[in-house]
Structures are given as structure tokens and as C-alpha cells.
Amino acid sequence: MKILIINGPNINFLGIREKAVYGNEDYDFLLKMIEEKAQESGDKVEVFQSNHEGAIIDRIQDAYSDGTEGLIINPGAYTHYSYAIRDALASIDLPKIELHISDIMAREEFRHVSVTAEVCDEQIKGMGLKGYTYAMDRIKEIKV
């Protein structure tokens, strides 16, 4: 399966920012973990990260025609207010999972709202970095 994983703002700062929330492992550790899982499962996985809303939207739109079969997105802070990313996600008809490293429902109140979850098939939260490998398994089980 061709899986696209999109990481939004500040995910590239894993291991630097809020270690009590996101842990000590850095972004390179996450990329290696995803690569190892892809090799194990035989999936083709592309990871894209941007701190820029428009770049994330462009990549979602590209997924419409580039053969992507499943999309996992950690929109970061855009989760809570980016209707533009929400609309881009709604525009593509393929399995989609919204992913959060922390449990957003156990954090600040503003994080409890996700404008992107309603256009995804599933939301995974609070599993730490292991949520990515879990999502890679789950995306194959979703039928749209």
C-alpha cells in the first residue's frame, strides 16, 4: 500500500519541544521507526513535514492523483482551526487517519476541538510515537 504521512507544524521539533508531552525521541527517530515499519510490512511510505499550511494543503491535493492509497496526518496546531486543511482532506476519497502523539482531550481546552477529525475515518491520540506504526496498520483496514 502507498501511504502518505503528513506532519504539521513543530513535529520536526520532537525531542526539543515539551519533552514531558512528546518525549525525548527526536524527529529522525520517528522517521527511522516509520521506515522500519514500512520495510517490515512491505508498504511504500512517504513522510512529508511542513510548518506551512499552504504546503500541507498542496501535498494533500497532490495525493489525489499520485497513487496515494492511504493518508495519515498529524496536523499539529492546525487541527484546531484550519478549515483549509479540513477542506483539502474532505476533497480526497481515500482512507484517512488523524493522528496525535499526545491525548489532545487531556490537554488544554482549546486542543479538545478538532476541525479535521470529522473528515477523517479515524482519530488516534495519546499513543506516543507508537501511534504512527499503529496507524500504518489501521489505515489498511479502512474501506471508503
C-alpha positions in Angstrom: 0.0 0.0 0.0 1.2 3.5 -0.8 0.8 5.5 2.4 1.4 9.2 2.9 2.2 10.5 6.4 1.9 14.3 6.8 3.3 16.0 9.9 2.3 19.6 10.6 4.0 22.4 12.4 6.6 21.7 15.1 6.5 18.0 14.7 10.1 18.3 13.3 11.0 19.6 16.8 10.3 16.3 18.5 12.9 15.8 21.3 13.3 19.5 21.6 9.9 20.9 22.5 7.8 19.9 25.5 9.5 16.7 26.3 7.1 15.9 29.1 4.3 15.8 26.5 6.1 14.5 23.4 9.0 12.5 24.8 12.8 12.6 24.3 13.0 10.9 20.9 13.7 13.2 18.0 12.2 13.5 14.5 14.9 11.4 13.0 14.0 8.6 15.4 10.4 8.8 14.3 11.4 8.7 10.6 13.5 5.6 11.2 10.7 3.9 13.1 8.3 4.6 10.2 10.9 3.4 7.7 11.5 0.1 9.6 7.7 -0.5 9.9 7.3 0.1 6.1 10.1 -2.4 5.3 8.5 -4.9 7.7 5.0 -4.5 6.2 6.1 -4.1 2.6 4.3 -0.7 2.3 5.6 2.3 0.4 5.6 5.2 2.8 6.3 8.8 2.2 6.7 11.2 5.1 6.1 14.9 4.5 6.5 17.6 7.1 5.8 21.3 6.9 5.3 24.2 9.2 3.3 25.9 6.5 -0.4 25.5 6.0 -0.3 26.0 2.2 2.4 23.4 1.7 0.3 20.9 3.7 -2.7 21.6 1.6 -0.7 21.3 -1.6 0.6 17.9 -0.5 -2.9 16.7 0.3 -4.1 17.8 -3.1 -1.2 16.0 -4.8 -2.3 12.8 -3.0 -5.4 12.9 -5.2 -3.5 11.9 -8.3 -0.2 10.5 -7.2 -1.3 7.0 -6.3 -1.6 7.5 -2.6 -3.9 4.8 -1.2 -4.0 6.0 2.5 -3.2 9.2 4.3 -2.1 9.6 8.0 -2.0 13.2 9.2 -0.8 14.8 12.3 -1.9 18.4 11.7 -0.3 19.7 14.8 -1.9 23.0 15.9 -3.7 23.2 12.6 -6.0 20.5 14.0 -7.9 23.1 16.0 -8.6 25.8 13.4 -7.5 25.1 9.9 -10.7 24.8 7.8 -8.4 25.0 4.7 -6.7 21.7 5.7 -10.1 20.3 6.6 -11.5 21.1 3.2 -8.4 19.7 1.4 -8.8 16.4 3.4 -12.5 16.3 2.6 -11.7 16.7 -1.1 -9.9 13.3 -1.4 -11.6 10.0 -1.3 -9.2 7.6 0.4 -8.7 6.2 3.9 -7.6 9.0 6.2 -6.4 8.9 9.9 -5.9 11.9 12.1 -3.0 11.2 14.5 -1.9 12.9 17.7 1.1 11.9 19.7 -0.4 13.2 22.9 -4.0 12.8 24.1 -5.4 16.1 23.0 -8.5 15.6 25.1 -6.4 15.5 28.3 -4.6 18.8 27.5 -5.6 22.4 27.3 -9.3 23.0 26.5 -8.5 24.7 23.1 -7.0 21.4 22.0 -10.2 19.4 22.5 -11.7 20.7 19.3 -10.5 19.1 16.0 -11.9 20.6 12.8 -10.1 18.0 10.8 -11.3 14.8 12.6 -14.7 14.9 11.1 -13.3 14.4 7.5 -11.0 11.6 8.6 -12.1 8.0 9.1 -10.5 7.6 12.4 -8.6 9.6 15.1 -5.7 8.1 17.0 -4.4 10.0 20.0 -2.2 9.6 23.1 -0.2 6.6 21.9 3.1 8.5 21.7 5.2 7.8 18.6 3.9 4.2 18.5 0.7 5.7 17.2 2.3 6.1 13.8 3.0 2.4 13.4 -0.4 1.6 14.8 -1.9 4.0 12.2 0.1 2.3 9.4 -1.6 -1.0 10.3 -5.1 0.6 10.8 -5.1 2.5 7.5 -5.1 -0.8 5.6 -8.3 -1.9 7.4 -10.3 1.2 6.5 -12.6 0.9 3.5 -14.0 4.0 1.8 
